[in-house]
Amino acid sequence: MDVKDIRNVAIIAHVDHGKTTLVDKLLKDSHTFRDNQDMGELIMDNNDLERERGITILAKNTAIKWKDYKINILDTPGHADFSGEVERIMKMVDGVVLVVDAYEGTMPQTRFVLKKAFEAHLKPIVVINKVDKPSARIAEVIDEVLELFIDLGCDDDQLEFPICYTSAMNNTSSLDPDVSTQKEGMDPLLDLIVKEIPAPNQDKDAPLQFQPCLLDYTDFQGRIGIGKIARGTIHVNDTVSCCRLDGSIKQFRIQKLYGFFGLDRVEINEAYSGDIVGISGLADISVGETVCPVGKEEPLEKISISEPTVQMTFGTNTSPFCGKDGKLVTASKIEDRLFRETQKDVSLRVERVDMKEEWIVSGRGELHLGILIENMRREGFEFQVSRPHVILHEENGVMMEPYEYCVIDLPSETAGAIIEMMGNRHGNLETMTNTETQTRLIYTIPSRGLIGFNTNFMTLTKGYGIINHSFLDYRPLDNVNVGTRKTGVLVSMADGQSTAYSLGALEDRGVMFVGPGEQIYEGMIVGESNKDTDLAVNVVKAKQQTNTRSSNKDTTVVLKKPRILTLEACLEFINDDELVEVTPSHIRLRKKILDTVERKKFDSKVRMGETDKTLL
């Protein structure tokens, strides 16, 4: 195919604005699948976690035929925690389709992804999605998009952006803002992509340059590097050089070359500059390396990725239940898995702690690291993790901390409680707007102020609140304690099986996390105290059995339902002297010091100022 008939485009947007649904409809309307082939919904979200959570985690590529053109489409995540996926694919495309919700308008991640597109000098097409909603405010949202373009310093060509109006859920579109002009199908958008997105540069006779931006894996071929051919031609069985990230060069043979159509990876024999392909043959090929002809090694510029802002400590499981559940428990297995993750996730950093079976893992946020933990757990790993901490930077002798731009939408009657909570976490209210029933709050807040925020936020807003945030900048560190839990915990002082008798006697001490019949060990956190101090409790004590009849008839113990915490809720809940134990079947909270007597001695030293909890 002539390179003039190729279009490379990324679909970018804030979370839940309809990117993946839109890609579904583009695939179906281009007749990529047979008419009798039922592919379901959210075709591109094929990861189990993506389907369970309803979010896109990994950037994915597909290709469709439209008239005489081939359109390579990259679907990207909308969450700020996975923005590294967005950054690295900008080199693979020549234009972007910016999807904006017709009601919500521009949001924090809209700003971030659009800024990255402008930095890569890409041509934008704007899609105003969900125009069928009764609450849609199309004209105001277009003004917001225009203001955002100007605010981000776009050039004149980018400012003259074409607009398509769609309802991806209903599979209708139009180039007219009048909703009555909506017609079935995405033909107007597909025609707009062909017309407005420039064809890739054609330089197929020059020496080869190919840079993987995404990675895939198969059991038969191993690692597959996916990217755009910057120049030249590539063939199966070519012997080529790989310019590694460390400056070294390694030669290998291209064993397989893949093109893409729909959801299929198709073997091809050759490909030319401008097309997006996958290659196999080098077992440890990495994102950002450059494949060149032997003797003509000219590496492309390395892919620039924003630095992580949050880190936590991963370690081998040291609880008494170690090895009872997981199959992969050793330090070597965990280390290998963590470093393998860095090969495909360029925004993740892993560093081994000297003389310990622990690793500092740094990422974009709690969700980013939480997804890694959940994936490892499902693969059979067993380990423990610490509370997340923000990453501090030193500039000119001044310690700097990351700040977030935060947008909160919530029912108006709950706004007062959230404003108070954000104030306690040192959030600075920038703007506040009201409608009849809804309030929008825009804050700048230290990143550490958002750690442990979501659980209380959802409780106070009765589940109706929506919070979105993205990294803003670094500012001088304010040495005020922000975001730590104010209440103490109930900690088991004995090993055994929890009993209804002991749990019933402890219910007035706080909220329990365990029910009767669960295996408990000393130092395990079994509940949240209703006081601000920790309390050692016995949840395994059974009622003494005697043959003496009580004067009062025994009554059946009726227990309150224990609070079940998700993985993210556990990470938000723990303090610096606590850990989350993660196994394939269980998520437990525990103290770092399990022994009750030793822990009380340590806590006494902390209160006396003789030591620091962070030394644990």
N, C-alpha and C positions, 0 to 999 in steps of 0.2 A: 504493500500500500504506500502511495506517495505521502510524504510527511505533511504535505499541505492539507491532506484530508484527515489529519489527526488533531484532536483537541484534548488537552490535559487540564482537568479542572478539579478543584477541591470544594467540597461542601462544608462550610464553616458556620457556626452559630453558637449562641448561648444554649445551655442545657434545656431540653424539653421544648425547643422552638420548632422541632419537626424535621430535622435533617434526615434521620434514618428513614422515616416514613416517606419523605420526598424521594429518596433514592429508591425505595421500593417501587414507587409509581413510575419513576423513570425506567427502571428495569422492565416493568410490565408493559408500559406503553410503547417501548421500543421493540416489543415482541422478542425479547431476549429468551424468554421461556416459551415452551409450547402452549397452545391455547388450553389444552386439557391438563396442564401441569400446575398443581396447586402448591405454591411455595409458602403459603401462610403470610404472616405479617412480620415486620422487622427482620427482613431476610438477612441483612448484613450483620445484625447482632447475633452471631452464631455461637458465642461463648456462653456457657451455662450461667455464669455470674451476671453477664449482660442481660440475659433474658429474665433472670430472677429479680434483678434490681431495676430493670427498665432504663438502663443507661448504656451509652457507648463507652467502652474502656479503651479499646485498641483501634487505631486508625486502620482502615482496610481499603483495598483497591478492587475495582471491578471495571469492566469495559462493556460498552454497548455499541451496536451499529445503528446509526440514524441516517436514513437516506444513503448518501455515498460516503458518509463520514464515520470514523471510529472515535468514540468519546471515552477516554479513560477518566473514571470518576473515583475520587478518594473521599470516603466518609470518615469524618474526624470526631473525636469526643467533644462534648460541650462543657464538661466539668473542668474547673481550673486546676484540679489536682492532676489531670492527665494532659495538660497543655503542652508537655514535652512531645507528645504524639503529634500535635498540631505544628509545632515549630519545625520538626525535621522533615515534614512532607512538603513544605513550601518550595523546596528546590526541585520537586518532582512535577510541579504544575506551572501553567502559564496564565492561569486566571482562577478566580474564586467565585463561588455563588454564596453570598451572605444571606442567610435565612433569618428573618426577624419576625417575631410574633406580633400580629396585628393589634393585640391588646397590651402586652407587656412592654413592647418597644425595645429600645437598646438597653442592655444589661451589662454587668461587669465583664463577662466573658465575651460579649459582642465586641467591646472595646479592645480586649486583649487580642483576639484572633484577627480583627481587622488591622490592628497596629502591625502585627507580624506580616500580614499580606502587603501592607504598604511598604514595609522595610524591604520586602522581596520584590517590590515594583510590579506587583501583579494587577491585572485588570479585574475590577469587581463587577459582578451583576448582583443586584439586590432583589431578593424575593420576599415580598410581604405575605407571610403565611397565615392561615387560619382566619381569612377574611370573612368566612361565613359566620363567625361568632357574633352573637347579638352585641357583645361588649366591644367589638372591634372599633378602633379609632384610627382609621387608615391615614387620614391627612396629618394628624398629629405625629404619628409614628414616622412618616416620611420626613417631616420637619426634624424629628429627633435624629434620624439617620444622617440627614444633611449636616446638622450641627456637629455630629460625631465625626463625619468626614473632615470638616473644616478644623475641628479641634485637634485631630490627629495629623494635620498638616499635609493632606493629600495634594497631589499636583492637579493641574487643570483638567488633564485627560481623565483622571480617576474621579473627579468631581462630577463629570457628566455621565453619571452611571445610569444604565438602563434598569427599568423596574418591571418585574413580573408579579402579578397578584395571583395567589394560589390558595386552595384548600386541599392540602396533601391528603388529609383523611378521606375527603370525598372525591379525590382525583379530578379536580377541576382547576382550570387556570384561565388567565386572560391578561392582556397587556393594558387593560382599562381598569381604573380603580372602581368603577361602578360594578357592584357585586352582581347585578342582574346580567352582566355580559359574560359571566363565568360559563365555560363550556367543558364538557368531559374531556379528560386527557391532558397531557403535559406538552403537547405539540408546541405551543408558543414559547415555553422555556427552552425546549430542545433546539428550536430554531434560533433563539436568542444566543444560546451557547455557541452554536456554529458560526453565527454572524459576528459576535462581539469578542469572543475569546481568540486571541491570536494563535496561529499555528506555531509549533515549536521551531526553533532554529534548525535549518537543514545544513548539515556539514558532514555528510556520510563518507566523504572521501578522506577526511582528516584522520589522524591517529586516534584510536579509541580512547574515550574517557567515560567510565561508568561508575557511579557512586551509589551504593545501597543506602536507602533511607528507611526501609522496613525489613524485617526478617521473618521468615517462615521456617517450618521444620517438618520433615517427613522421616519416617523410620527407615526408608529405603535410600533416600538421597541426602539425608542429614540437613544441614542448615542451607537455606535458600535466601540469597540477597536480592531484594526487590528495589528497583530504582529506575530513574530515567537515563537513557543513554544521552550524555551531554554532547558527544560528537562521535563520528566514526561508525563503523559497522562491526557487529559481533557475530561469530559463528560457533556452532557446536564443534568441539574438539580443538578449538584454538588454544594454543599455549600462551598464557598472558601473565603479566606481573600484577601483584596486589601491593600497592603502597600502603603499608600498615600505619596505624595511628601513632606508633612509637618511632616512626621514621624508617623502619626496616622495609625490605622488599622481599616478597615471597612469590615464586613462580608456581603456577598450577594449570591444569587443563580443565577447560569448561566441559563438564560431562553432560549437563543438560541445560537447555535454554527454554524458558517458558514465556508464552504470551498469555493474555487473559481475555476471557469472554464470559460475561455473566458471572456466575460463581465458580466457573471452571478454570483450572490452570491447564493450558494446552501446550504440548511440546511443539517447538518450532525449530527450524535449522539455522535461521539467521534473523537478525533484527537491525534496524537502522537508527540513526540519531533522531531523538524526539519521541521515540516510543518508550513505554514503560514495560519492563520485562523482569523476569527473575532468572538468576543463574545459580547453578550448584557445581561443586567441584572443590571448594575450599572449606574444610570442616569448621574452621573458626572465623569465617569472614564476619566482619563487624560493620555496624552502621557508621558511615562517615569515611570509610576507606575508599580508595580509588583503584579501579581495574584499568590497566593500560597495556599496550603492546610491549613485548619484551624489548628492552633497549631504548624505549621511548617513554620512560616513566615521568609523567607530569601530574602530580597529585592535585586534585581539586581542593579548594578551601574547605577546611574541616567544618562540619555542621555545628553552628553555635547554638547552645541550649542554655536557657536561664538556669541559674544555680538553685539547688534545693533550699527550702526554707524551714523544714521540720526534720528532726531526727529522733530515733529511738534505739535502744539497745536490744539486740536479739541475743539469746544465749541458750545453751543446752539446758534441758529440763533438769532441775535439781530437787524436785519435790519427791516425797516418798512414793508417789504413784508413777515415777518415771519408767517407761518401757512397757507399762501395762496395756497401753492403747495403740500407740504409734509404732510403725515399723522402722522409720528413719529417725533415729534419735542421736546419732553420734555427731561430734563436732565436724568431722570431715565431710559427712553427707550434707549437713546444714550449710557449711561454708561453700561447698561446690554448688549447691542450689542457689545461694545468694549471688555468687559471682556469675553464674549462668544468666541470672535475671538481668544483671547490668549489661550483658552483651546485646540484649534486645530492647531494654528500657534505658535510653540514654540520659534520662533525667534522674536516675537512681544512682546513689553512691554507696559503696560498702567498704568499710575499713575494719581490719582485725584489731582487737584490743590486745596489747602485749600481755603475755603470760596468763591469759584468761581464755576460756572457751566462750567468748563474747564478740559481737560485731556491732559497730556503729553503722546503722542503715539510715541514710538520708534521702528524703523525697520531697514532693511538692505539697504534701498535706496529710492529714489523718486518713482520708479516704484512699489516697494513693498507697500508703503503707498498709492500710487495712485490707485492701484487695490482694496485695502480695501475701499477707499473713493467711487470708482465707484460701488462696490458691495452694499455698504450701500445706495447709491443714488438710485439704481435700486430697492431696497427693500422698498423705500418710506420714507427714512430718510431725514431730513432737518437740516443742521448744517453749521458751518463755520470753516475754517482751516487757520492756519498761514503759513508763509514761512518756508520751511524746514531748519533746522540747523544741523550741525554736532555735535556729542557728544564728549565732551572733557574729558580727563582723567588726573588725577594728579598723578605723580610718583616722589617720593622723593622731593616734593616741586616744581616740574617743571610741568607746564601745557602741556599736550600732545594732539595732534590732529591726526585723521586718515589720512593716505595717500593711494592712489590708484595706482595700476599698470595698465596702460592704453595703449591700442593698437588701432591705427587709420589707416584705409585704405581709401585712397581717390585719385581722379584724380590728376596727378602731377601738373597741372596748378593751382590748388587751394591750394597747399601745403604752399605757402608763407603766405597766409592770416591766415591759421590755426596755423602755427608756431607763428605768431605774437599774435594771440588770446591766445594761450596756454602760451606764455611768460607773457602776461598781467595777467594771472591767476596763475602765479608762478609755471608753469609746468617745469620740468627739462627733456630735451630731452636726452634720453639714446642712442637710435640708430635710424638711418634713412636708409632705403633701397629703391632702385628704380628699376622699370622695365620700359618697353617702355612707358607705359601710366599711371601706378599706382605708388603710393608712400606709404610706410608703415612707420609710426612714432610710436616709443615706448617711453612713458613718465612715470615718476613718478610725481604725482601731489597731492596737498592737496585735500581731498574729497570735501571741500567747494568750491574749484575751478571748480568743475563739476556741481554744482548747478546752474541752469539757463544756461547751456551750449548748450543743444541739439538744441534748436530752431535756435540760431545763427549759429551753426555748420552746420545744414542742409541747411540753406540759403546760406552760403558761399561756400559749396561744391555742390550747385545746386541739392541737393537731392541724390547725388551719394556717399557721405561719409558714412563710417561704423565705429562706435566707440564701443569698448568693454573694460570694466574695471572690476577689482576685488580688494577687500581690500588687502592691502600689509602689513602695520604695523602702529604703532604709533610713531610720531616724535615730537620734541619740537615745540610748537605753535609759528608761525610767526605772530606777531601782525600787519599784513598789511591787509588792506581791500581787500578782494578777492571775485569776483563773484557777487557783487551787481550791479543792473541795473544803468546805467549811465544817462539815460534820465528821464525826469519827466513824469507826467501823466495829462490827462485832466479829471477834476473832476466836476460832476454836482453840481450846486449851487441851484437847485430848483427841486421840485417834479412835476410829470406830465407825459405827453406822448411826446416822441421825435418827432420833425417835420423836414421835408425836408428843410424848409426855414432856420432854425437855424443850421442844420448840414452842409448845403451848405456854410454858412458864416464862419464855423469853420474849413473847410477842409485844409486851408493853415496853420493851427496851429499844425497839426499833423495827425496821422492815427487814424481813428475812429473804435471803437469796436461795435458800435450799429448802426442800421439803423432806418429809420423813422417808427413811430407807435409803438415803444417799451415803456413799462412802466419804468420810471426812478425815482429814489429817490435821495435826497440830500446826497452827500458823495459817490455816486456810481461812479466808474471809467468808463468813456465812451470812452477813447482813450489814445494813447501814444503821448506825446508832442514831438515836434521837438527841444525843448530846454532841458536844464538839470534841470529845475525847474518845480514844479507842477503849473497848471493853472486852476482856477475855471472858469467854462464856463456854459452858459445857453443853453441847447439843447432842451428845451421845449417851447421856445418862438415861437409864431405863427406870421405870417405876419399880420400887422394891416389891417383890412378890412374897406375901405371907399368908398364913391360913387364918389370920385374924380378920373377922368381918368388920367393915367400917359401919359406924352408926349412920353415916350418910350414904345413900346409894351412889355408887360410882357413876359418873356421867361421861358420855363419849366426848373426846376432845375434838372440837371443831376448829381447824386451823384456817387462817387467812391464806389465800393463794400466794406463793412466793413470787417475788419480782424476778422475771427472767430477763437478763441483760444480753443484748447482742454484742458481737465482737467490738463494734465501734463504741457502743455504750460503755463497755468495760475499759477501753482505752481512755475514754473521757473521764471515767469515774476515779481511777487510781491516782494516788499521790506518789511522791518521789520514793517513799520507803516501801512501795508495793509493786507487785508484778502481775501480769496476766499469763497464766499457764494455758497453752494452746495444744490440744491433741485432736486427732481426727473426730472423736466423739464428744469431747467436753471442752468447755471454756471455763476455767476456774480463776478466782481472784485469790491472791495469797500475799503474805508479808514476805519481805526479803529475808528477815530473820525469823525462822519458824519457831524456834524454841521460846516459849513464853517468858521464862526467867531472863534469858539473855536479851530478849527484845525490851523488856521493861527496864533493864539496866541501861541499855543504849538510849531509850527514850528519856530516861532520867538525866543522862549526860547532855542530851540535846537541850532539855529545859534549863539546865544549869549553864548552858553556853560553852560546855567543854568540847563539844564536837558538832558536826554539821550533818544533817540528814542526807545531803547530796553526796557524802563520802561513802555511802553504802554501795 
